[in-house]
């Protein structure tokens, strides 16, 4: 007997219920974005279609929540030369970790029983951030006194929170007065976590790639949509790699 390829009503109903629940918890726009971004990542679409929405969050370093102490289970520190192998294993990309260190980026990390439980990278201006070029087709330029955090990762319970409560100390040591980060529009958990630490949304970036079309637009929270180059707070977004 030939197997039917028509979708079952039960399967369709289940997906609809999940979408409704997602809309209730995340909002209709975020729910629709999750559906669109997942479709864009399907194997047969990925080569032709790209749709990315990220939000820009910022905070004065002096207003970030911080703590002088962390639970005894954890050790929070700025990574040193002897930590490189552990970071290479943690991020799974030795070449990228090495490149970041050579160009002067800093990594703060949380250790638990000698193992990395969380880590985040940051750079201070004047600087250009290019690592999201493939996803967003833009370069972020930030001036002196501004820090940019990226590629944060937490794998042990409590390790990420401990790291973020110590991060203002390391940013202050580098004379950063303001900090920015990008968070995927669908990452509600990370957004809520940053808001609880003192970050506020500063704007949004949208990238759309389709055969014959490639468009990146940005919008400050109190501004208008515009094609690149554009500005959100202290950040400049450029549509091509700078000199």
C-alpha positions as CSV (number, residue, x, y, z in Angstrom):
1,X,0.0,0.0,0.0
2,X,1.4,3.4,-0.9
3,X,2.1,5.7,2.0
4,X,0.1,8.9,1.9
5,X,2.2,12.1,1.7
6,X,-0.6,14.4,2.7
7,X,-0.1,16.0,6.1
8,X,-2.3,14.5,8.8
9,X,-4.8,16.8,10.5
10,X,-3.4,15.8,13.9
11,X,0.1,17.0,12.8
12,X,-1.2,20.2,11.4
13,X,-3.3,20.8,14.6
14,X,-0.2,20.1,16.8
15,X,1.9,22.7,14.9
16,X,-0.9,25.2,15.1
17,X,-1.2,24.8,18.9
18,X,2.6,25.2,19.2
19,X,2.5,28.4,17.2
20,X,-0.4,29.8,19.3
21,X,1.5,29.0,22.5
22,X,4.6,30.6,21.1
23,X,2.7,33.8,20.1
24,X,1.3,34.0,23.6
25,X,4.7,33.7,25.3
26,X,6.9,35.6,22.8
27,X,4.4,37.8,21.0
28,X,3.0,37.4,17.5
29,X,5.9,39.1,15.7
30,X,8.6,36.9,17.4
31,X,6.5,33.8,16.7
32,X,6.2,34.6,13.0
33,X,10.0,35.4,12.9
34,X,10.8,32.0,14.4
35,X,8.7,30.3,11.7
36,X,10.3,32.4,8.9
37,X,13.9,31.9,10.2
38,X,13.4,28.2,10.5
39,X,12.1,28.0,7.0
40,X,15.1,30.0,5.8
41,X,17.5,27.5,7.4
42,X,15.9,24.5,5.7
43,X,18.3,22.7,3.4
44,X,16.5,23.5,0.2
45,X,16.1,27.2,1.1
46,X,19.4,28.0,2.7
47,X,21.3,28.6,-0.5
48,X,18.8,31.1,-1.8
49,X,17.1,32.8,1.1
50,X,18.3,34.4,4.2
51,X,16.2,36.3,6.8
52,X,17.8,37.6,10.0
53,X,16.5,40.0,12.6
54,X,18.7,41.1,15.6
55,X,18.1,43.6,18.3
56,X,20.8,46.0,19.6
57,X,21.0,46.4,23.4
58,X,23.2,48.8,25.3
59,X,23.9,50.1,28.8
60,X,26.2,52.6,30.5
61,X,28.8,50.4,32.2
62,X,28.4,52.3,35.5
63,X,24.7,51.3,35.6
64,X,25.1,47.5,34.9
65,X,24.3,45.3,37.8
66,X,27.5,43.8,39.3
67,X,28.9,41.9,42.2
68,X,32.3,41.9,43.9
69,X,31.9,38.2,44.9
70,X,30.7,35.1,43.1
71,X,29.6,31.7,44.6
72,X,32.5,29.6,45.8
73,X,31.7,27.0,43.1
74,X,32.9,29.4,40.4
75,X,36.0,31.4,39.5
76,X,35.5,34.3,37.1
77,X,38.5,35.7,35.4
78,X,39.9,37.3,32.3
79,X,41.4,34.6,30.0
80,X,45.2,34.4,29.8
81,X,47.6,32.7,27.5
82,X,47.4,29.5,29.5
83,X,43.6,29.4,29.0
84,X,43.7,29.3,25.2
85,X,43.5,25.5,24.8
86,X,40.5,25.4,27.2
87,X,38.7,28.1,25.2
88,X,39.5,26.5,21.9
89,X,37.9,23.3,23.1
90,X,34.9,25.2,24.6
91,X,34.1,27.2,21.5
92,X,35.1,24.3,19.1
93,X,37.1,26.6,16.8
94,X,40.8,27.0,17.5
95,X,41.5,29.2,14.6
96,X,38.8,31.7,15.5
97,X,39.9,31.9,19.1
98,X,43.5,32.4,18.1
99,X,42.5,35.2,15.7
100,X,40.5,37.0,18.3
101,X,43.4,36.9,20.8
102,X,45.9,38.1,18.2
103,X,43.8,41.1,17.3
104,X,43.4,42.1,21.0
105,X,39.9,40.9,21.8
106,X,39.4,39.9,25.5
107,X,37.6,36.9,26.8
108,X,36.0,36.7,30.3
109,X,35.3,33.2,31.5
110,X,33.8,31.2,34.4
111,X,35.6,28.1,35.7
112,X,33.9,25.4,37.7
113,X,36.0,22.5,38.9
114,X,38.7,23.6,36.5
115,X,36.3,23.4,33.5
116,X,34.9,26.3,31.5
117,X,31.3,26.8,32.3
118,X,30.7,30.2,30.5
119,X,32.6,32.6,28.4
120,X,32.0,35.9,26.5
121,X,34.2,37.9,24.2
122,X,34.5,41.7,24.2
123,X,36.4,44.4,22.3
124,X,36.8,48.1,22.9
125,X,36.9,50.9,20.5
126,X,38.0,52.4,18.2
127,X,37.3,49.1,16.5
128,X,35.4,47.3,13.7
129,X,33.4,44.2,14.4
130,X,33.1,41.9,11.3
131,X,32.3,38.5,12.5
132,X,28.5,38.7,11.7
133,X,29.3,39.7,8.2
134,X,28.1,36.4,6.7
135,X,24.8,36.6,8.6
136,X,24.1,40.4,8.4
137,X,26.3,41.7,5.6
138,X,27.3,44.7,7.7
139,X,30.3,45.9,9.7
140,X,29.8,47.5,13.1
141,X,32.1,50.4,13.9
142,X,32.4,51.7,17.5
143,X,34.5,54.5,19.0
144,X,36.8,54.8,22.0
145,X,35.0,54.4,25.3
146,X,32.6,51.9,23.8
147,X,32.8,48.1,24.3
148,X,31.2,45.4,22.1
149,X,30.4,42.0,23.6
150,X,29.8,38.9,21.4
151,X,29.7,35.2,21.1
152,X,28.6,34.6,24.7
153,X,28.1,31.0,25.8
154,X,27.0,29.4,29.0
155,X,26.8,25.6,29.6
156,X,26.8,25.2,33.4
157,X,23.9,26.3,35.6
158,X,24.7,29.6,37.3
159,X,28.0,30.1,35.4
160,X,26.6,32.6,33.0
161,X,25.0,34.7,35.7
162,X,28.2,34.8,37.7
163,X,30.1,35.9,34.6
164,X,27.8,38.7,33.8
165,X,27.8,40.1,37.3
166,X,31.6,40.5,37.1
167,X,31.8,41.7,33.5
168,X,31.4,45.5,34.4
169,X,34.6,45.2,36.4
170,X,36.6,44.0,33.3
171,X,34.9,46.6,31.1
172,X,35.8,49.4,33.6
173,X,39.4,48.2,33.6
174,X,39.5,48.8,29.8
175,X,38.0,52.4,30.3
176,X,34.7,51.4,28.6
177,X,31.9,53.7,29.6
178,X,29.2,52.1,27.4
179,X,28.6,48.6,26.2
180,X,26.6,47.1,23.2
181,X,25.6,43.7,22.1
182,X,23.4,42.0,19.4
183,X,20.8,39.5,20.4
184,X,18.7,37.4,17.9
185,X,15.1,38.6,17.8
186,X,13.9,35.1,18.8
187,X,16.2,34.7,21.8
188,X,13.8,35.8,24.5
189,X,15.8,34.2,27.3
190,X,18.9,36.2,26.5
191,X,16.9,39.4,26.0
192,X,15.2,39.0,29.4
193,X,18.6,38.2,31.0
194,X,20.2,41.3,29.6
195,X,17.3,43.5,30.5
196,X,17.5,42.3,34.1
197,X,21.2,43.4,34.2
198,X,20.5,46.9,33.1
199,X,20.6,46.8,29.3
200,X,18.0,48.6,27.2
201,X,17.0,48.1,23.6
202,X,18.6,50.7,21.4
203,X,17.5,49.5,17.9
204,X,17.1,46.7,15.4
205,X,18.8,45.3,12.3
206,X,17.1,43.3,9.5
207,X,18.9,41.4,6.8
208,X,17.1,39.9,3.8
209,X,18.8,37.9,1.0
210,X,17.0,36.5,-2.0
211,X,18.0,35.9,-5.6
212,X,18.5,39.4,-7.0
213,X,17.8,41.1,-3.6
214,X,20.2,41.7,-0.7
215,X,19.0,44.3,1.8
216,X,20.2,45.2,5.3
217,X,18.3,47.9,7.2
218,X,18.6,49.4,10.6
219,X,16.4,51.5,12.9
220,X,17.2,53.2,16.2
221,X,14.3,52.9,18.7
222,X,13.4,56.5,18.2
223,X,14.4,56.8,14.6
224,X,13.3,55.7,11.1
225,X,14.2,52.7,9.0
226,X,17.1,53.3,6.7
227,X,19.4,51.3,4.5
228,X,23.1,51.1,5.5
229,X,25.1,53.1,6.3
230,X,23.2,53.8,9.5
231,X,23.6,54.6,13.1
232,X,22.2,53.3,16.4
233,X,23.5,55.1,19.5
234,X,27.3,55.1,19.4
235,X,27.4,52.5,16.7
236,X,27.9,52.9,13.0
237,X,26.7,50.2,10.6
238,X,28.3,49.9,7.2
239,X,27.2,47.8,4.3
240,X,30.7,47.0,3.1
241,X,34.0,46.1,4.8
242,X,35.9,49.2,5.8
243,X,39.6,50.0,5.0
